[in-house]
Amino acid sequence: MKYVPLGASGLGTSIYALGTATFGDSTDEDETIQVLDTFVDAGGLLIDTADAYTDGRAEQLIGRWLRTKSPQVREQVLLSTKGGGYTTTAGLNQWGNTRHNLTRVLEISLRSLGVDCLTLYQAHTWDPLTPLEETLRFLDDALRAGKIRYAGISNYTGWQLQKTVDLTETLGLTTPITFQAQYSLLCREVEWEIIPAGLHNGLGLLAWSPLSGGLLSGKYTRHETPTETARFADPTARGKMHDAYVNALYSAHVTRERTWLVLKLLGEIAVARNVTPAAVALAWVAARPGVSGVVLGVRTAEQLAANLEARSITLSDDETERLNEASDPGGSGYPYGSFGAMQRSRAIE
C-alpha cells in the first residue's frame, strides 16, 4: 500500500480509501465485516462513510465492527464521515449545514461509530440556504472541542471551494484539508476548475466513484444491459442501489463514444499487464496530481480484493498519455474548449 499525506496535513493515509455507501443495503453485516477486514489487512487506513449512507446503518455497522477490533487496529484506522446530506428519514431542520443540524448529526455519528473523536469530518454538500460562516464556525468549534481532528468539504464547485478557503482565512477559522469530488477517466470535468482550486489551496482530493459506478470495471459491453443487481444498472430497472445518481450516470456515459474508447484502451493495457481493467483505471486516478485518496466503493470483499490489485500498478508515461487522450472531455466552448486546454494542463500536471 502506498501512503500519502491526508490533504493539507502531516497525517499519513493510504492512497486507497474504503467507501461504505453500500453497507446496510446491498452489503449485509457479515459481508461488511469481511470487506472491512480485507481493507485493513491490505494496509488500508481511511474508512469513509456518512450519516446519510443507508440512513445511518453504514455508520452503525462500522461502529460494531470497530468495537471487536484490537486497540492497535482502532488506533490505526482513520475514520471519516460526512454530515448535512439528505436522508429519507429527515424532517424539518434535519438537513443542511446549519449549526443546529450539524451539531445533531455529528453527535449521532460519534455514537454510531463508537468513538469520541473523528479523524475527518466533512460537509457532505454545499448548502445554498445556510450562511457559509455558520457552517465554518461549527467546524471550527467541533475541532476545538476535540470532536474532530480535521475538517473537509464534499461536492463543492470550484468557486464554492475557493470561497470556503478565503472565508476561513479571513475569519481565522479552521481551513478544510480535503475536498471530495467524483473523479474518474469518465468524469474529468472536475479538472476544469475544481481540482485546480484544490491544488492552489493545498487541499487533498478524495476521489469518489473512480470506476464510474462500475462501468470502468470492464464487465459491460456496448450491447450488454447490466443486471438488476449490478451497482451500475439500466435506468429502467429498480433495485436497492438504483437511485437518481446511478441512473444519470448510466444515461450520461453509455451514449458517449468516448466511454467505449476508454474501455477499449483499458482492456488493452490490462491484457498487456495481466491485470484487470478496473485496476488500471484506479491506478490512473491514484497517480493524478493532488489525490489524497481513491475511495473504493464495493459490495463484496471479493470485489475489494480485486480492486486492490491496483496497489502494484504504476502506469508508464506512454500508458498515461494514451488514457489521457482517450478520456479527454474536451469542452463545449469558451472557456473550456481549446482556449482553456493549455491552462488546464498546466494547472493539474
WOFEN-V169169 format. One record per helix or strand of 3 or more residues. SS is the DSSP state (helix for helix, strand for strand). FROM is the first residue (numbers start at 0). TO is the last residue. If there is no record, write none. Layout:
# WOFEN-V169169
ss:from:to
SS:FROM:TO
SS:FROM:TO
This chain:
# WOFEN-V169169
ss:from:to
strand:2:4
strand:11:13
strand:15:18
helix:28:40
strand:45:47
helix:52:66
helix:70:75
strand:77:82
helix:98:112
strand:117:122
helix:131:143
strand:147:153
helix:157:170
strand:177:181
helix:188:190
helix:193:200
strand:203:207
helix:211:216
helix:243:253
helix:256:272
helix:276:285
strand:290:296
helix:300:311
helix:316:326
helix:337:347
